[in-house]
Amino acid sequence: MLKKILIAAALMVMTMQAADRVFELRTYTTNEGKLPDLLKRFRDHTTRIFERHGMTNIGYWVPQDKPNTLIYVLAFRSRVDAKKAWEDFRADPEWQKVSKASEENGKIVAHVESVFMDPADFSSIK
């Protein structure tokens, strides 16, 4: 009986570990007046291209007290998968076309900050 309990516990831990993901918090600061252009690019193209490359869109926010800012969270199976997904995304011909077209009237993004995060053991999202 104890052996069955230990096996079940081990399987549960393995399943929990497999379900864990790494999250990336990204903060984009746009050039003055360019936030609407960035939001349009994300709404119309970027989020869909992200999904195609294995990036899971968790949420997007525009801070009330930080003009020209977009904050969002993506999820990946691992940090290695995140690195590959970003490489594939940047090389994607559709993304390159969309990015170039969206910046015909000037560069949109002034600064990008990225933080990779692991969920806390009590987090409701993993």
N, CA, C and O atoms as a DFTB+ gen file, in Angstrom:
504 C
 N C O
     1  1       0.815      -1.186       0.000
     2  2       0.000       0.000       0.000
     3  2       0.866       1.260       0.000
     4  3       0.596       2.199      -0.749
     5  1       1.900       1.283       0.834
     6  2       2.786       2.433       0.910
     7  2       3.460       2.678      -0.438
     8  3       3.645       3.823      -0.850
     9  1       3.823       1.594      -1.120
    10  2       4.461       1.728      -2.425
    11  2       3.513       2.426      -3.405
    12  3       3.949       3.283      -4.175
    13  1       2.233       2.075      -3.387
    14  2       1.243       2.699      -4.275
    15  2       1.086       4.179      -3.949
    16  3       0.957       5.008      -4.850
    17  1       1.096       4.507      -2.669
    18  2       0.970       5.908      -2.254
    19  2       2.186       6.702      -2.722
    20  3       2.047       7.816      -3.227
    21  1       3.387       6.123      -2.551
    22  2       4.604       6.813      -2.983
    23  2       4.629       7.011      -4.495
    24  3       5.034       8.067      -4.979
    25  1       4.199       6.003      -5.234
    26  2       4.144       6.119      -6.696
    27  2       3.146       7.197      -7.092
    28  3       3.432       8.017      -7.965
    29  1       1.983       7.202      -6.460
    30  2       0.965       8.215      -6.760
    31  2       1.487       9.612      -6.440
    32  3       1.267      10.552      -7.205
    33  1       2.179       9.748      -5.310
    34  2       2.734      11.049      -4.929
    35  2       3.801      11.494      -5.927
    36  3       3.851      12.664      -6.306
    37  1       4.642      10.572      -6.347
    38  2       5.684      10.900      -7.322
    39  2       5.070      11.332      -8.648
    40  3       5.535      12.288      -9.269
    41  1       4.030      10.630      -9.080
    42  2       3.339      11.001     -10.317
    43  2       2.697      12.376     -10.205
    44  3       2.710      13.154     -11.159
    45  1       2.138      12.673      -9.040
    46  2       1.507      13.969      -8.833
    47  2       2.553      15.083      -8.895
    48  3       2.306      16.125      -9.501
    49  1       3.713      14.875      -8.277
    50  2       4.783      15.874      -8.316
    51  2       5.275      16.057      -9.744
    52  3       5.504      17.188     -10.171
    53  1       5.441      14.973     -10.491
    54  2       5.886      15.069     -11.880
    55  2       4.868      15.827     -12.718
    56  3       5.245      16.635     -13.568
    57  1       3.589      15.578     -12.492
    58  2       2.532      16.277     -13.225
    59  2       2.543      17.747     -12.887
    60  3       2.399      18.588     -13.774
    61  1       2.713      18.076     -11.604
    62  2       2.753      19.476     -11.191
    63  2       3.949      20.183     -11.822
    64  3       3.827      21.319     -12.280
    65  1       5.106      19.516     -11.847
    66  2       6.291      20.120     -12.436
    67  2       6.095      20.334     -13.931
    68  3       6.522      21.355     -14.469
    69  1       5.458      19.391     -14.604
    70  2       5.215      19.516     -16.035
    71  2       4.262      20.665     -16.316
    72  3       4.341      21.299     -17.369
    73  1       3.358      20.937     -15.375
    74  2       2.377      22.001     -15.568
    75  2       2.954      23.379     -15.275
    76  3       2.410      24.387     -15.726
    77  1       4.057      23.432     -14.521
    78  2       4.668      24.719     -14.206
    79  2       5.174      25.368     -15.484
    80  3       5.649      24.693     -16.398
    81  1       5.067      26.669     -15.530
    82  2       5.529      27.431     -16.672
    83  2       6.403      28.562     -16.180
    84  3       6.435      28.875     -14.990
    85  1       7.099      29.157     -17.095
    86  2       7.836      30.368     -16.792
    87  2       7.054      31.520     -17.419
    88  3       6.518      31.405     -18.521
    89  1       7.004      32.619     -16.695
    90  2       6.268      33.793     -17.162
    91  2       7.253      34.916     -17.452
    92  3       8.279      35.056     -16.787
    93  1       6.922      35.702     -18.448
    94  2       7.739      36.859     -18.785
    95  2       6.874      38.110     -18.672
    96  3       5.841      38.231     -19.331
    97  1       7.310      39.028     -17.833
    98  2       6.668      40.323     -17.674
    99  2       7.437      41.314     -18.544
   100  3       8.638      41.514     -18.366
   101  1       6.726      41.929     -19.486
   102  2       7.371      42.877     -20.398
   103  2       6.706      44.238     -20.264
   104  3       5.481      44.348     -20.225
   105  1       7.533      45.268     -20.195
   106  2       7.051      46.644     -20.113
   107  2       7.626      47.420     -21.285
   108  3       8.843      47.527     -21.441
   109  1       6.737      47.958     -22.104
   110  2       7.138      48.764     -23.258
   111  2       6.814      50.224     -22.963
   112  3       5.691      50.558     -22.583
   113  1       7.797      51.077     -23.139
   114  2       7.590      52.518     -23.074
   115  2       7.672      53.015     -24.512
   116  3       8.664      52.792     -25.206
   117  1       6.613      53.693     -24.945
   118  2       6.581      54.157     -26.325
   119  2       7.112      55.581     -26.426
   120  3       7.189      56.315     -25.441
   121  1       7.469      55.939     -27.634
   122  2       7.772      57.339     -27.902
   123  2       6.479      58.127     -27.767
   124  3       5.388      57.577     -27.920
   125  1       6.604      59.405     -27.482
   126  2       5.451      60.271     -27.235
   127  2       4.398      60.133     -28.343
   128  3       4.694      60.275     -29.530
   129  1       3.164      59.852     -27.915
   130  2       2.042      59.770     -28.849
   131  2       1.939      58.483     -29.629
   132  3       1.058      58.361     -30.480
   133  1       2.810      57.508     -29.376
   134  2       2.846      56.279     -30.168
   135  2       2.141      55.085     -29.516
   136  3       2.078      54.011     -30.113
   137  1       1.609      55.258     -28.298
   138  2       0.929      54.138     -27.650
   139  2      -0.231      53.608     -28.500
   140  3      -0.358      52.389     -28.622
   141  1      -1.083      54.451     -29.092
   142  2      -2.157      53.908     -29.939
   143  2      -1.632      53.040     -31.084
   144  3      -2.257      52.040     -31.437
   145  1      -0.493      53.414     -31.664
   146  2       0.098      52.612     -32.740
   147  2       0.564      51.255     -32.219
   148  3       0.380      50.233     -32.880
   149  1       1.170      51.250     -31.027
   150  2       1.622      49.989     -30.431
   151  2       0.430      49.093     -30.104
   152  3       0.461      47.896     -30.388
   153  1      -0.605      49.655     -29.517
   154  2      -1.790      48.867     -29.168
   155  2      -2.431      48.275     -30.420
   156  3      -2.866      47.123     -30.410
   157  1      -2.489      49.049     -31.483
   158  2      -3.052      48.550     -32.744
   159  2      -2.219      47.388     -33.280
   160  3      -2.767      46.384     -33.734
   161  1      -0.898      47.526     -33.227
   162  2      -0.024      46.459     -33.717
   163  2      -0.231      45.181     -32.912
   164  3      -0.300      44.092     -33.482
   165  1      -0.331      45.308     -31.591
   166  2      -0.579      44.127     -30.761
   167  2      -1.958      43.540     -31.046
   168  3      -2.099      42.331     -31.227
   169  1      -2.969      44.400     -31.084
   170  2      -4.359      43.956     -31.285
   171  2      -4.524      43.244     -32.630
   172  3      -5.164      42.196     -32.709
   173  1      -3.947      43.816     -33.677
   174  2      -4.190      43.319     -35.028
   175  2      -3.237      42.220     -35.476
   176  3      -3.565      41.451     -36.380
   177  1      -2.048      42.134     -34.852
   178  2      -1.040      41.211     -35.380
   179  2      -0.235      40.447     -34.328
   180  3      -0.172      39.218     -34.344
   181  1       0.375      41.201     -33.418
   182  2       1.416      40.632     -32.558
   183  2       0.935      39.467     -31.711
   184  3       1.612      38.441     -31.645
   185  1      -0.223      39.599     -31.057
   186  2      -0.669      38.524     -30.162
   187  2      -0.889      37.218     -30.932
   188  3      -0.594      36.134     -30.429
   189  1      -1.402      37.332     -32.139
   190  2      -1.632      36.137     -32.975
   191  2      -0.299      35.508     -33.400
   192  3      -0.162      34.284     -33.410
   193  1       0.674      36.347     -33.746
   194  2       1.990      35.828     -34.144
   195  2       2.684      35.194     -32.938
   196  3       3.345      34.164     -33.073
   197  1       2.537      35.804     -31.761
   198  2       3.071      35.197     -30.540
   199  2       2.562      33.762     -30.396
   200  3       3.350      32.835     -30.212
   201  1       1.249      33.585     -30.479
   202  2       0.644      32.257     -30.295
   203  2       1.213      31.254     -31.295
   204  3       1.456      30.096     -30.953
   205  1       1.421      31.697     -32.517
   206  2       1.954      30.810     -33.553
   207  2       3.342      30.286     -33.178
   208  3       3.754      29.217     -33.627
   209  1       4.052      31.047     -32.356
   210  2       5.412      30.647     -31.974
   211  2       5.480      30.069     -30.559
   212  3       6.553      30.018     -29.958
   213  1       4.332      29.632     -30.029
   214  2       4.321      28.940     -28.740
   215  2       4.296      29.846     -27.530
   216  3       4.520      29.386     -26.410
   217  1       4.031      31.117     -27.728
   218  2       3.934      32.061     -26.619
   219  2       2.470      32.140     -26.205
   220  3       1.593      32.323     -27.050
   221  1       2.206      32.004     -24.924
   222  2       0.831      32.088     -24.428
   223  2       0.582      33.494     -23.892
   224  3       1.265      33.951     -22.975
   225  1      -0.401      34.172     -24.475
   226  2      -0.776      35.514     -24.027
   227  2      -1.563      35.387     -22.729
   228  3      -2.632      34.777     -22.711
   229  1      -1.043      35.960     -21.639
   230  2      -1.725      35.913     -20.345
   231  2      -2.572      37.158     -20.134
   232  3      -3.744      37.050     -19.773
   233  1      -2.001      38.336     -20.351
   234  2      -2.763      39.566     -20.154
   235  2      -1.968      40.782     -20.576
   236  3      -0.740      40.767     -20.645
   237  1      -2.719      41.841     -20.856
   238  2      -2.157      43.112     -21.317
   239  2      -2.780      44.243     -20.518
   240  3      -3.982      44.234     -20.256
   241  1      -1.958      45.228     -20.126
   242  2      -2.438      46.339     -19.306
   243  2      -1.826      47.652     -19.769
   244  3      -0.685      47.696     -20.229
   245  1      -2.603      48.719     -19.639
   246  2      -2.122      50.080     -19.842
   247  2      -2.248      50.766     -18.480
   248  3      -3.362      51.001     -18.013
   249  1      -1.132      51.087     -17.843
   250  2      -1.170      51.697     -16.513
   251  2      -1.873      53.046     -16.541
   252  3      -1.700      53.828     -17.476
   253  1      -2.661      53.309     -15.520
   254  2      -3.373      54.580     -15.429
   255  2      -2.438      55.760     -15.180
   256  3      -2.708      56.873     -15.631
   257  1      -1.344      55.521     -14.468
   258  2      -0.454      56.610     -14.067
   259  2       0.865      56.654     -14.836
   260  3       1.773      57.397     -14.461
   261  1       0.980      55.863     -15.912
   262  2       2.208      55.856     -16.712
   263  2       1.831      55.987     -18.182
   264  3       1.609      54.981     -18.857
   265  1       1.757      57.203     -18.676
   266  2       1.401      57.358     -20.089
   267  2       2.462      56.711     -20.982
   268  3       3.626      56.580     -20.603
   269  1       2.032      56.319     -22.156
   270  2       2.944      55.732     -23.148
   271  2       3.548      54.405     -22.688
   272  3       4.693      54.093     -23.015
   273  1       2.774      53.625     -21.929
   274  2       3.292      52.358     -21.407
   275  2       2.306      51.221     -21.657
   276  3       1.098      51.376     -21.482
   277  1       2.844      50.080     -22.069
   278  2       2.087      48.838     -22.185
   279  2       2.831      47.788     -21.380
   280  3       4.040      47.613     -21.534
   281  1       2.102      47.092     -20.523
   282  2       2.669      46.010     -19.722
   283  2       1.925      44.739     -20.089
   284  3       0.697      44.732     -20.176
   285  1       2.673      43.660     -20.304
   286  2       2.001      42.399     -20.597
   287  2       2.784      41.215     -20.058
   288  3       3.967      41.318     -19.734
   289  1       2.084      40.078     -19.972
   290  2       2.680      38.840     -19.465
   291  2       2.453      37.738     -20.485
   292  3       1.346      37.548     -20.989
   293  1       3.527      37.017     -20.778
   294  2       3.492      35.831     -21.632
   295  2       3.891      34.625     -20.788
   296  3       4.571      34.769     -19.772
   297  1       3.467      33.442     -21.210
   298  2       3.883      32.209     -20.538
   299  2       4.544      31.288     -21.547
   300  3       4.195      31.263     -22.727
   301  1       5.516      30.530     -21.042
   302  2       6.267      29.569     -21.843
   303  2       6.430      28.281     -21.045
   304  3       6.311      28.291     -19.819
   305  1       6.698      27.186     -21.723
   306  2       6.928      25.922     -21.020
   307  2       8.233      25.955     -20.231
   308  3       8.351      25.300     -19.196
   309  1       9.211      26.715     -20.716
   310  2      10.504      26.813     -20.029
   311  2      11.234      28.044     -20.526
   312  3      10.807      28.680     -21.490
   313  1      12.317      28.375     -19.881
   314  2      13.141      29.514     -20.312
   315  2      13.790      29.215     -21.660
   316  3      13.952      30.113     -22.486
   317  1      14.160      27.954     -21.881
   318  2      14.735      27.550     -23.171
   319  2      13.699      27.735     -24.277
   320  3      14.018      28.247     -25.350
   321  1      12.457      27.318     -24.016
   322  2      11.392      27.512     -24.997
   323  2      11.149      28.995     -25.261
   324  3      10.867      29.382     -26.395
   325  1      11.255      29.821     -24.235
   326  2      11.061      31.266     -24.406
   327  2      12.124      31.829     -25.348
   328  3      11.812      32.609     -26.247
   329  1      13.363      31.436     -25.140
   330  2      14.455      31.929     -25.989
   331  2      14.211      31.557     -27.444
   332  3      14.367      32.391     -28.336
   333  1      13.828      30.305     -27.687
   334  2      13.568      29.849     -29.058
   335  2      12.360      30.564     -29.645
   336  3      12.383      30.968     -30.808
   337  1      11.311      30.721     -28.854
   338  2      10.101      31.391     -29.345
   339  2      10.413      32.821     -29.769
   340  3       9.938      33.272     -30.811
   341  1      11.210      33.543     -28.971
   342  2      11.560      34.913     -29.329
   343  2      12.417      34.951     -30.588
   344  3      12.237      35.827     -31.435
   345  1      13.346      34.011     -30.717
   346  2      14.175      33.959     -31.936
   347  2      13.297      33.709     -33.161
   348  3      13.449      34.374     -34.186
   349  1      12.380      32.751     -33.050
   350  2      11.482      32.430     -34.163
   351  2      10.554      33.604     -34.478
   352  3      10.301      33.905     -35.644
   353  1      10.052      34.263     -33.437
   354  2       9.173      35.411     -33.627
   355  2       9.901      36.522     -34.390
   356  3       9.368      37.064     -35.358
   357  1      11.103      36.853     -33.957
   358  2      11.845      37.944     -34.601
   359  2      12.182      37.629     -36.060
   360  3      12.293      38.537     -36.884
   361  1      12.344      36.347     -36.374
   362  2      12.666      35.928     -37.741
   363  2      11.423      35.725     -38.609
   364  3      11.544      35.507     -39.815
   365  1      10.247      35.792     -38.020
   366  2       8.995      35.549     -38.739
   367  2       8.787      36.620     -39.822
   368  3       8.785      37.812     -39.514
   369  1       8.613      36.208     -41.078
   370  2       8.433      37.177     -42.163
   371  2       7.209      38.079     -41.968
   372  3       7.262      39.266     -42.290
   373  1       6.123      37.533     -41.450
   374  2       4.945      38.365     -41.212
   375  2       5.259      39.430     -40.168
   376  3       4.904      40.595     -40.346
   377  1       5.926      39.038     -39.073
   378  2       6.274      40.009     -38.035
   379  2       7.178      41.109     -38.594
   380  3       6.970      42.291     -38.321
   381  1       8.171      40.716     -39.368
   382  2       9.084      41.704     -39.938
   383  2       8.330      42.705     -40.817
   384  3       8.608      43.903     -40.775
   385  1       7.386      42.216     -41.605
   386  2       6.578      43.086     -42.467
   387  2       5.693      44.020     -41.623
   388  3       5.626      45.221     -41.881
   389  1       5.019      43.457     -40.618
   390  2       4.136      44.237     -39.743
   391  2       4.936      45.298     -38.985
   392  3       4.516      46.452     -38.902
   393  1       6.069      44.915     -38.442
   394  2       6.899      45.833     -37.673
   395  2       7.348      47.003     -38.541
   396  3       7.249      48.162     -38.137
   397  1       7.835      46.693     -39.720
   398  2       8.304      47.743     -40.634
   399  2       7.157      48.673     -41.025
   400  3       7.314      49.893     -41.006
   401  1       6.018      48.107     -41.376
   402  2       4.872      48.920     -41.795
   403  2       4.376      49.819     -40.664
   404  3       3.989      50.964     -40.899
   405  1       4.388      49.298     -39.441
   406  2       3.860      50.074     -38.312
   407  2       4.777      51.229     -37.913
   408  3       4.361      52.134     -37.190
   409  1       6.010      51.198     -38.380
   410  2       6.966      52.244     -38.013
   411  2       7.311      53.164     -39.184
   412  3       8.330      53.853     -39.164
   413  1       6.447      53.166     -40.205
   414  2       6.684      54.051     -41.352
   415  2       6.685      55.519     -40.945
   416  3       7.375      56.331     -41.562
   417  1       5.926      55.867     -39.920
   418  2       5.853      57.255     -39.449
   419  2       6.710      57.500     -38.209
   420  3       6.482      58.455     -37.466
   421  1       7.686      56.640     -37.994
   422  2       8.586      56.810     -36.855
   423  2       8.566      55.619     -35.914
   424  3       7.589      54.875     -35.832
   425  1       9.666      55.466     -35.211
   426  2       9.827      54.366     -34.250
   427  2       8.768      54.468     -33.160
   428  3       8.488      55.552     -32.650
   429  1       8.185      53.326     -32.810
   430  2       7.109      53.289     -31.810
   431  2       7.670      53.126     -30.394
   432  3       7.327      53.889     -29.492
   433  1       8.523      52.135     -30.213
   434  2       8.983      51.759     -28.875
   435  2      10.313      52.432     -28.547
   436  3      11.268      52.362     -29.320
   437  1      10.356      53.083     -27.385
   438  2      11.576      53.737     -26.911
   439  2      12.396      52.816     -26.015
   440  3      13.626      52.862     -26.029
   441  1      11.701      51.964     -25.222
   442  2      12.403      51.128     -24.236
   443  2      11.577      49.882     -23.927
   444  3      10.352      49.944     -23.825
   445  1      12.268      48.748     -23.779
   446  2      11.628      47.486     -23.395
   447  2      12.336      46.937     -22.172
   448  3      13.564      46.891     -22.113
   449  1      11.543      46.522     -21.197
   450  2      12.084      45.856     -20.009
   451  2      11.458      44.481     -19.931
   452  3      10.250      44.334     -20.120
   453  1      12.274      43.464     -19.654
   454  2      11.798      42.083     -19.578
   455  2      12.255      41.445     -18.273
   456  3      13.416      41.564     -17.883
   457  1      11.315      40.759     -17.597
   458  2      11.621      40.042     -16.364
   459  2      10.998      38.654     -16.461
   460  3       9.792      38.531     -16.675
   461  1      11.809      37.609     -16.304
   462  2      11.277      36.243     -16.268
   463  2      10.957      35.884     -14.830
   464  3      11.705      36.216     -13.910
   465  1       9.821      35.192     -14.646
   466  2       9.328      34.912     -13.295
   467  2       8.842      33.468     -13.199
   468  3       8.312      32.910     -14.160
   469  1       9.031      32.880     -12.034
   470  2       8.438      31.589     -11.696
   471  2       7.288      31.843     -10.742
   472  3       7.374      32.723      -9.886
   473  1       6.192      31.069     -10.883
   474  2       5.085      31.270      -9.959
   475  2       5.456      30.805      -8.547
   476  3       6.145      29.798      -8.380
   477  1       5.002      31.530      -7.552
   478  2       5.176      31.110      -6.164
   479  2       4.361      29.844      -5.921
   480  3       3.392      29.587      -6.636
   481  1       4.736      29.062      -4.936
   482  2       4.055      27.785      -4.697
   483  2       2.574      27.975      -4.369
   484  3       1.793      27.040      -4.547
   485  1       2.170      29.132      -3.905
   486  2       0.772      29.383      -3.553
   487  2       0.016      30.137      -4.638
   488  3      -1.159      30.466      -4.474
   489  1       0.703      30.410      -5.755
   490  2       0.067      31.160      -6.833
   491  2      -1.073      30.376      -7.462
   492  3      -0.977      29.162      -7.638
   493  1      -2.148      31.071      -7.800
   494  2      -3.279      30.398      -8.443
   495  2      -3.014      30.158      -9.923
   496  3      -3.727      29.380     -10.557
   497  1      -2.008      30.808     -10.480
   498  2      -1.648      30.586     -11.882
   499  2      -0.267      29.976     -11.937
   500  3       0.680      30.472     -11.328
   501  1      -0.175      28.899     -12.671
   502  2       1.124      28.208     -12.808
   503  2       1.349      27.804     -14.225
   504  3       2.381      27.212     -14.541
